[in-house]
Structure formats: C-alpha cells, structure tokens
C-alpha cells in the first residue's frame, strides 16, 4: 500500500484499514489450510474392537521338523517342500483361520490359529529343524492341536499332519481317535519318495 500512495493519503482513502485485521486474516487463512490438510488425512486414534464372523474352518498344520525331514529325496528337501505346499495352501484360503504346529520329539505351537495370512507366511520362513528334542512324536502334536483350538468356536476344526511318517515316540492313532471324538478331522500328508 505504501508503494501506491503516501501514508497520510492512504488513511484518508481507506479509513477502515487495520494492520491487525490483515495479520489476523492471514493467520486464519493459514490455520484453515492446515486444518483442511489434517482433515483430508483423516487422522484416527484409539482402538476399536470389531467382531468378525468367520465362516470357514479352523485349520492347524502339524509340520514334522525332525532330522529325517532334511532327506533330499524331494527337491530341495522334504521340509522345504512342505513349506512350499503350505504357502500354496495359504494363498488359496478365503475366510478360514490357520495355524502352524512344529514337532519333532516334542511339539510347539509356532503360529496360533489366525486369519492373518501374511503373518502365517512370514512365520513359515522361520520353520526349521532346530528343535531341542529330536525324534517324531505325531501323537504329541495332535494332542497340542486339540488343546490349541478355540473351544467356543463353532467353525469346523481340521488338523493336517505333514510328515514323512516315521513315528518313534507315541501312539498317533490313539491321539487321532481322541481328536475324532471331539469332532476334529485329521488329515495326513506324507512326504518322501515311494522308496
């Protein structure tokens, strides 16, 4: 404004002009733009619990990680072939919940039953035969699977045992019969060449 006219003349031409109002207008404009940007980003805070209804089955994969699973009659070895098959299975799931139990001489719940397929695939990469007790205890794995299922869930419950079939430690047939009594379906997948 000073470049247009002298200050005394400006006061006569624009008697209502206020520096304070101009600064305030500038600040409010900038605050409005910032609020608009924040509003468009839709910030959220807190935790919302959302109940979801799962219509598929609850599946627990019991994977044998004993030393015999490192045999190379399947390329690259039985354990890696099992992991590849599990990954392909997870890619085809829609609505089912899945978990992983690893077992050798003892069993371990590697991934609890979940519908987060990405985390299952992530944990699948860490499955190896670094187990404190070697051997093969399929019955122990089935008993852990029975305990690991959510008793309140109305979903069908399925255990898929992936092993080379050498069972040294316990009675797998008895554990499978106990699972059947509880309505848990047990499937087996054998890995290895016919020889």
C-alpha distance (Angstrom), angle and dihedral (degrees) to the residues before:
residue distance angle dihedral
X1 . . .
X2 3.81 . .
X3 3.79 89.4 .
X4 3.83 89.9 57.9
X5 3.79 99.7 49.4
X6 3.78 145.9 -13.4
X7 3.80 117.1 -76.6
X8 3.84 93.3 -115.4
X9 3.82 90.7 52.0
X10 3.82 92.2 46.3
X11 3.81 90.3 54.9
X12 3.80 88.9 56.6
X13 3.82 95.0 42.9
X14 3.85 95.3 45.0
X15 3.79 107.1 24.9
X16 3.85 93.7 164.1
X17 3.83 95.5 52.4
X18 3.81 113.2 122.6
X19 3.80 127.6 -173.9
X20 3.81 89.8 -154.2
X21 3.82 92.0 55.8
X22 3.83 91.2 49.4
X23 3.81 92.4 50.8
X24 3.81 91.1 45.1
X25 3.82 90.8 49.4
X26 3.82 90.1 50.6
X27 3.85 92.3 49.5
X28 3.83 93.1 46.9
X29 3.80 90.6 49.6
X30 3.81 91.6 52.6
X31 3.84 92.5 45.1
X32 3.82 89.4 49.6
X33 3.82 91.6 52.3
X34 3.84 91.5 48.8
X35 3.83 91.0 48.9
X36 3.81 90.0 49.1
X37 3.83 91.3 52.2
X38 3.82 91.8 47.7
X39 3.82 90.4 47.3
X40 3.80 92.0 51.2
X41 3.84 89.5 51.6
X42 3.84 88.1 58.0
X43 3.82 97.0 -144.8
X44 3.79 116.1 -154.9
X45 3.75 133.7 -167.7
X46 3.78 137.7 -177.8
X47 3.78 129.9 36.9
X48 3.77 125.1 -74.0
X49 3.77 118.8 -162.4
X50 3.76 112.2 -143.9
X51 3.78 120.4 -171.9
X52 3.77 114.0 -143.7
X53 3.75 127.3 -166.4
X54 3.79 113.7 -137.2
X55 3.78 114.6 -155.8
X56 3.79 98.6 -179.4
X57 3.77 130.5 79.8
X58 3.79 129.6 -81.8
X59 3.81 106.5 -118.4
X60 3.79 125.9 -167.7
X61 3.80 117.1 -170.2
X62 3.81 112.5 -153.0
X63 3.81 105.1 -158.6
X64 3.80 121.1 -165.8
X65 3.82 109.4 -134.5
X66 3.79 98.3 174.2
X67 3.80 121.0 133.3
X68 3.81 91.1 -98.8
X69 3.83 88.0 66.4
X70 3.81 88.1 69.2
X71 3.82 90.8 68.2
X72 3.79 110.4 124.1
X73 3.80 99.6 -141.6
X74 3.83 84.0 111.7
X75 3.78 115.6 47.0
X76 3.03 122.9 -80.3
X77 3.85 90.0 -2.4
X78 3.80 138.4 -57.0
X79 3.81 95.4 -95.1
X80 3.80 94.8 50.2
X81 3.80 90.2 46.5
X82 3.83 88.8 52.2
X83 3.82 90.9 51.0
X84 3.80 90.5 50.2
X85 3.82 91.1 50.9
X86 3.82 91.0 49.1
X87 3.80 91.3 51.1
X88 3.81 90.2 51.6
X89 3.81 89.7 49.4
X90 3.81 92.5 50.5
X91 3.82 90.3 50.7
X92 3.81 89.6 58.6
X93 3.82 97.8 47.6
X94 3.80 120.1 110.4
X95 3.79 116.1 -178.0
X96 3.80 98.3 -17.2
X97 3.79 120.8 121.0
X98 3.80 117.5 -131.4
X99 3.79 137.9 -168.6
X100 3.80 137.2 175.5
X101 3.79 130.3 -131.2
X102 3.80 118.2 -171.9
X103 3.76 119.4 -158.1
X104 3.78 143.2 176.8
X105 3.84 117.7 142.2
X106 3.82 87.5 -18.0
X107 3.80 133.0 19.8
X108 3.79 133.2 -118.0
X109 3.81 130.4 -169.5
X110 3.80 97.3 -126.8
X111 3.85 96.8 177.1
X112 3.81 122.6 11.6
X113 3.81 116.8 -132.2
X114 3.81 107.2 -75.1
X115 3.79 142.0 151.6
X116 3.82 91.2 -136.0
X117 3.79 96.7 107.1
X118 3.79 93.1 177.8
X119 3.80 92.3 61.4
X120 3.82 90.9 46.1
X121 3.82 89.8 55.2
X122 3.79 90.1 45.7
X123 3.82 93.1 52.2
X124 3.80 90.5 43.8
X125 3.80 88.5 69.4
X126 3.81 90.3 61.7
X127 3.83 94.3 54.4
X128 3.81 107.9 115.0
X129 3.79 139.6 142.5
X130 3.82 94.8 -98.3
X131 3.79 91.9 124.6
X132 3.81 123.8 151.1
X133 3.81 93.4 -138.9
X134 3.79 118.2 41.2
X135 3.79 124.6 -157.5
X136 3.80 129.9 79.4
X137 3.81 120.2 -84.6
X138 3.81 107.0 171.9
X139 3.82 91.5 164.7
X140 3.79 90.9 56.4
X141 3.81 90.0 51.2
X142 3.82 90.9 50.9
X143 3.81 91.4 49.9
X144 3.82 90.4 51.1
X145 3.82 89.4 48.8
X146 3.81 90.9 52.9
X147 3.83 90.2 52.1
X148 3.82 92.9 44.7
X149 3.80 97.8 58.3
X150 3.80 118.0 97.4
X151 3.80 104.2 -108.2
X152 3.84 91.9 -155.8
X153 3.80 94.6 54.2
X154 3.80 115.8 104.3
X155 3.81 91.1 -158.7
X156 3.78 120.4 115.2
X157 3.79 111.0 -95.0
X158 3.80 120.8 -137.9
X159 3.81 132.9 177.9
X160 3.80 118.6 -163.4
X161 3.80 112.5 -165.1
X162 3.81 112.7 -156.1
X163 3.78 110.5 -168.2
X164 3.78 145.7 127.2
X165 3.80 86.3 -113.7
X166 3.79 101.0 -115.5
X167 3.81 103.9 135.2
X168 3.81 113.4 -177.7
X169 3.77 106.6 157.1
X170 3.82 116.2 49.5
X171 3.80 147.5 -5.1
X172 3.80 107.1 -71.1
X173 3.82 92.9 176.3
X174 3.81 91.3 58.2
X175 3.82 91.3 49.3
X176 3.82 90.2 48.6
X177 3.82 90.3 51.1
X178 3.82 89.9 51.6
X179 3.82 89.6 50.7
X180 3.81 90.4 49.9
X181 3.82 90.5 52.9
X182 3.81 88.0 56.6
X183 3.81 91.9 50.0
X184 3.79 94.7 -104.7
X185 3.81 113.8 141.6
X186 3.81 114.6 -140.9
X187 3.81 121.1 -157.3
X188 3.78 125.9 179.6
X189 3.77 131.3 -150.8
X190 3.79 116.4 -166.2
X191 3.79 119.6 -150.6
X192 3.77 123.2 -158.7
X193 3.76 141.4 64.7
X194 3.83 119.1 -72.0
X195 3.83 87.9 -106.2
